[in-house]
Amino acid sequence: MLWVSGDFHFASIGRVGPNASALGGTQTEILVGPGAQTGNPGYLLCRPPQFDWASTTNNYTTLELEPMRRRARVEWHDRDGSVVRSAEVDL
């Protein structure tokens, strides 16, 4: 399972679990954005072990799904198209 969300005004990659702390989480959540808004300072609360990365850099996100390999590649790009962060995700 891969969760993709937006409108939090920051970008991140983290795990979703059965409780609020995401302990034991095996599902991945991708947050996309902000596209052109002011970033949400709440991104500072996105820390390990639940979150691998978070940023308020204005960005757009691309997602490449490989269902036969049960993998996804996610890339966050800045306004110039440069990759800010990339991740490989097991599905």
C-alpha positions in Angstrom: 0.0 0.0 0.0 1.3 3.5 -0.9 -0.5 6.5 0.5 -0.1 9.8 -1.5 -1.4 13.0 0.1 -1.2 16.7 -0.3 -2.3 20.1 1.0 -0.1 19.9 4.1 2.2 22.6 2.7 5.3 20.4 3.0 6.7 17.3 1.4 7.7 14.2 3.2 8.2 10.4 3.2 7.3 8.3 6.2 5.6 5.2 7.5 2.0 4.6 8.4 1.2 2.2 11.2 -1.7 1.0 13.3 -1.3 3.8 15.9 -0.4 7.5 16.0 3.3 6.8 16.5 3.5 4.6 13.4 5.5 2.0 15.3 5.6 -1.1 13.3 4.3 0.8 10.3 4.8 -1.1 7.0 2.9 1.2 4.7 4.5 4.3 3.1 3.0 7.7 2.9 4.2 10.3 0.4 3.3 13.9 1.0 3.6 16.2 -2.0 3.9 20.0 -2.2 3.9 22.8 -1.4 3.5 23.8 -5.1 3.9 27.5 -4.7 2.7 28.3 -1.2 4.5 29.2 2.0 5.7 26.1 3.8 4.1 24.7 6.9 6.5 24.9 9.9 4.9 21.7 11.1 7.4 19.8 8.9 9.9 20.2 11.7 7.9 17.7 13.7 8.5 15.0 11.0 11.4 13.2 12.5 12.8 9.6 12.5 11.8 6.9 13.0 8.4 7.6 11.4 9.7 10.1 8.8 12.8 9.7 6.6 12.6 13.2 5.2 10.5 16.4 5.2 10.9 19.8 3.5 9.0 23.0 2.7 10.9 23.6 -0.6 8.3 24.5 -3.2 8.1 21.4 -5.4 6.2 19.1 -7.6 6.4 15.3 -7.4 6.7 12.5 -9.9 5.8 9.0 -9.2 6.8 6.0 -11.3 5.0 2.7 -10.4 6.5 -0.7 -11.2 3.7 -3.1 -10.3 5.5 -6.3 -11.5 8.4 -5.5 -9.2 6.1 -4.1 -6.5 8.2 -0.9 -6.4 7.7 2.8 -6.8 10.1 5.6 -7.4 9.2 9.0 -6.1 11.0 12.2 -7.0 10.4 15.7 -5.6 11.5 18.5 -8.0 12.1 22.1 -7.3 10.7 24.9 -9.6 13.7 24.5 -12.0 13.1 20.7 -12.3 16.1 19.7 -10.3 15.6 16.6 -8.1 15.4 17.7 -4.4 14.9 14.2 -3.1 14.2 10.7 -4.5 13.1 7.5 -2.9 12.5 3.9 -3.9 9.5 2.4 -2.1 8.5 -1.3 -1.7 4.8 -1.8 -2.4 
